[in-house]
């Protein structure tokens, strides 16, 4: 992970490495006979107030997180990525304290926070819906968390401690014209912090506006600023860019990464967009059905996926998968498909030997398929194409077979002439292929130079 610059504000804080140990979450499954009584026991968010009792009584439940173990380094930008319903947002809410865990332990630095209320965890969260206070100006939205913070809950040595008398005068005079407002030392420090954050986010001209007077991108920057102003140990971000258009999403994505590097604050970012994950994270944790599939830097995930799910999820367009059989030929092994045979290099031989005469899943990315006329090449017929200007993606059928498994995507140079029905002569470079077990879907060891 790149070294972070910590010379800018806010002041240095204790180490904020995050340790998640055996985190599980089970939501109780409410039966028809229980619904009427349980619906009367809900908190304002709609969650059942009697979940713990139902679990203790042995009621069946839905397991949404299963033994999550993850260590996030101090200052690291960790991205949780996966399809909808995989448990990533639930994990974020558990870390923040908005959701209770069923079992496990959460630690930030040297503090165990598993059973602390949200306000005592020294965490700031940016929500998908922005969650701005509609009746407060941008300035007051940014200052809200600082004014609410108590030394025992969220220690911040950069802000002078305020007594009840000063706080009361500040509150009573806040609605008066600026010359008549009482400014305590704490309020002056808050004003300085707010303006510093507003300058970093380029929202200084918006400080006197209400949220309804802001665009989507401006609201998002205010939500980020509110989290930054609190100078927490950890930032949590739950799909904060999903409501923005494509151009603004790209701009804001770069801005978030830049700000996080300036601040050096440990950040856990949730998204379902693998492009966001690849471009933002120091490391990425891929989740599926409540289970961590792989945790690695972006290029490691791309080059060495741990299983078929990761291989399919990381990369756009997704990896092609074909069913092949391992056949020994003259002392070496080949991958045999009805449309082609592919001789494997020596680096694969020992890993493939236990799978002789058995089926495997071959994976090849669209960008790694070559147009080539060699003894190992084979034909593919274009059935559909998308010309994007800088490149063209085609869908093709391997013409030597009628198997339904024989459809692939190929990335072509923009200048290559393309028409439906054309035949391409292609080859799969052996150093770019991936192989997966048909039963476990785990990756078989890959060449060292992949």
Helices and strands as residue ranges (DSSP letters): E 18-28, H 32-38, H 51-56, E 61-72, E 77-81, H 88-96, E 103-108, E 111-112, G 118-120, E 123-126, H 138-148, H 164-173, G 178-180, H 185-201, G 204-206, G 211-213, H 216-229, E 234-238, H 246-263, E 266-271, H 274-280, E 283-288, E 291-296, H 298-303, H 308-313, E 320-329, E 332-337, E 340-343, H 346-353, E 359-364, G 366-368, E 369-371, E 378-387, E 391-398, E 407-413, E 423-428, G 430-432, E 434-437
